[in-house]
Amino acid sequence: MSQTYQVFVRSTDIGATNPLVIAMYPDTRPVDNTTHGPGMSIYTLPMEAIQQPSEATGRMPVLVDNWQTMIITTQMASTLVNSAFALSAQIESLHQTTEDMLKYGADVSKWPLDARQRKQQNDEKWKYVDQVYARAKELAVAPTSAIGSDKAWPTPPGK
């Protein structure tokens, strides 16, 4: 498979056959979803989904006719998860929970208040991870252009 990109498109352009690409970045260098302001839909797409600038496109990159069939939902889900609950924080959460279980036992109700609160905060983040990947599976079966909107995904904890 070719290189994939984080592609920014105006949400109002999604109904068009070939939406204008406002910006695109290699997915190896994730860019914050708010970088190009409000009203953007963000997709993870392979290079084949992007028609390069030409006279026909008004010298601007646009998405190809069948771009919606090329959306990579699992990669979009991973980007969302990592922005809300970075891999290092996930590992730290697992480590801390294991340490607390070894120290205080498996019955969380007997843990000190600070350890219970920490576990509850991490549990909320893990619940979000589960919700995002479940939504990605749904969207992989029934793709929609709305996938690029934050509204198509679960709300991250704390927002």
C-alpha positions in Angstrom: 0.0 0.0 0.0 1.2 3.5 -0.7 1.9 6.3 1.8 -1.1 7.5 3.7 -1.9 11.1 4.5 -3.9 13.1 7.0 -6.1 15.1 4.6 -7.9 18.3 5.5 -11.1 19.2 3.6 -13.7 21.9 4.3 -16.7 20.1 5.8 -19.0 22.1 3.5 -17.2 20.6 0.5 -17.8 17.0 1.4 -20.9 16.7 -0.8 -19.0 17.6 -3.9 -17.7 14.9 -6.1 -14.1 16.1 -5.9 -13.6 18.2 -2.7 -10.7 20.6 -2.6 -7.8 19.4 -0.4 -6.9 22.3 1.9 -3.8 20.6 3.3 -2.3 17.1 3.6 0.4 15.7 5.8 2.1 12.3 5.9 0.4 10.2 8.6 3.9 9.6 10.1 3.7 13.3 11.2 0.2 13.7 12.7 -1.0 17.3 12.8 -3.6 18.6 15.3 -7.1 18.6 13.9 -7.5 22.2 14.8 -4.5 23.4 12.7 -6.5 24.7 9.8 -9.3 26.1 11.9 -13.0 25.2 12.4 -15.1 23.6 9.8 -12.6 21.0 8.6 -13.1 17.3 8.1 -10.0 15.2 8.4 -9.5 11.9 6.7 -6.7 9.3 6.5 -6.3 8.5 2.8 -3.8 6.8 0.5 -2.0 9.0 -2.1 -4.2 7.4 -4.8 -7.2 9.2 -3.3 -5.7 12.6 -4.1 -5.6 14.0 -7.6 -2.6 16.2 -8.1 -2.9 19.8 -9.2 -3.6 20.3 -12.9 -5.4 22.7 -15.2 -8.5 20.5 -14.8 -8.5 21.0 -11.0 -7.7 24.7 -11.0 -4.1 24.0 -10.0 -5.3 22.7 -6.6 -5.2 19.1 -5.3 -8.7 17.5 -5.0 -10.0 14.1 -4.0 -10.7 11.6 -6.7 -14.2 10.5 -7.6 -14.2 7.3 -5.4 -12.2 8.7 -2.5 -14.8 7.6 0.1 -14.0 4.0 -0.7 -10.4 4.6 0.3 -10.9 6.0 3.8 -8.7 4.0 6.3 -10.9 3.9 9.4 -8.5 2.0 11.6 -5.8 4.5 11.1 -8.1 7.3 11.7 -9.2 5.6 15.0 -5.6 5.2 16.0 -4.9 8.8 15.4 -7.9 9.8 17.6 -6.9 7.4 20.4 -3.3 8.6 20.4 -4.3 12.2 20.6 -6.5 11.6 23.6 -4.5 8.8 25.3 -0.9 8.6 24.0 0.7 5.2 23.9 3.2 6.1 26.6 0.2 7.1 28.9 -1.5 3.8 28.0 1.6 1.9 29.1 1.9 4.0 32.3 -1.7 3.3 33.1 -1.3 -0.5 32.7 1.9 -0.3 34.8 0.3 1.7 37.6 -2.8 -0.5 37.7 -0.6 -3.6 38.0 1.5 -2.0 40.7 -1.6 -0.9 42.6 -3.1 -4.4 42.4 0.1 -6.0 43.7 0.2 -3.5 46.5 -3.4 -3.2 47.5 -5.0 -6.4 46.1 -7.6 -7.0 43.4 -10.5 -5.5 45.3 -10.5 -1.9 44.1 -12.9 -0.8 46.9 -10.1 -1.4 49.4 -7.6 0.8 47.6 -6.6 4.2 49.0 -8.7 7.1 47.5 -5.9 8.5 45.3 -5.3 5.0 43.7 -9.1 4.5 43.1 -9.4 8.0 41.5 -6.4 7.4 39.3 -7.8 4.0 38.2 -11.2 5.6 37.5 -9.6 8.3 35.3 -7.7 5.7 33.4 -10.8 3.5 33.1 -12.6 6.4 31.4 -9.7 6.7 28.9 -9.8 2.9 28.2 -13.5 3.1 27.7 -12.9 5.8 25.1 -10.4 3.6 23.3 -12.9 0.8 23.2 -15.6 3.1 21.9 -13.4 4.5 19.1 -12.3 1.1 17.8 -15.9 -0.1 18.0 -17.0 2.9 15.9 -14.1 2.3 13.5 -15.5 -1.2 12.9 -19.0 0.2 12.2 -17.6 2.8 9.8 -15.5 0.2 8.0 -18.7 -1.8 7.2 -20.8 1.3 6.3 -18.4 4.1 5.3 -19.7 7.7 5.2 -18.1 11.0 4.3 -19.1 12.1 7.9 -16.2 10.0 9.2 -14.0 13.0 8.9 -16.0 15.0 11.4 -15.4 14.9 15.2 -19.2 14.3 15.4 -18.8 10.8 13.8 -16.6 9.7 16.7 -17.0 9.3 20.5 -16.2 12.3 22.6 -12.8 12.1 24.3 -12.8 12.0 28.1 -12.6 15.5 29.6 -14.2 17.3 26.7 
